[in-house]
């Protein structure tokens, strides 16, 4: 399921698209929702 964030929202958060993806993956991993292999994908 694709999730879309506007460029404006990313700019307000001070994140690039890659940084946002990394942040989401890390938080899901920390919450036990993703395994390490899933998070690295």
C-alpha positions in Angstrom: 0.0 0.0 0.0 1.6 3.2 -1.1 1.7 6.1 1.4 2.0 9.6 0.0 3.4 12.6 1.8 3.5 16.0 0.1 6.8 17.7 -0.6 5.6 20.5 1.6 5.1 18.2 4.6 8.5 16.7 4.1 10.1 20.1 3.9 8.3 21.2 7.1 9.7 18.1 8.8 13.1 18.8 7.4 13.3 15.4 5.8 14.1 14.1 2.3 12.0 11.3 0.9 14.8 8.8 1.7 15.1 10.1 5.3 11.3 9.8 5.8 11.4 6.2 4.6 14.3 5.4 6.9 12.5 7.1 9.9 9.3 5.2 9.3 11.2 1.9 9.0 13.2 2.5 12.1 10.1 3.4 14.2 8.3 0.3 13.0 11.3 -1.9 13.8 11.6 -0.3 17.3 7.9 -1.0 17.8 8.4 -4.6 16.9 6.2 -4.3 13.8 9.0 -5.1 11.4 11.9 -7.5 11.4 15.3 -6.3 10.6 15.2 -7.8 7.0 11.8 -6.1 6.5 13.0 -2.8 7.7 16.1 -2.8 5.5 14.0 -3.4 2.4 
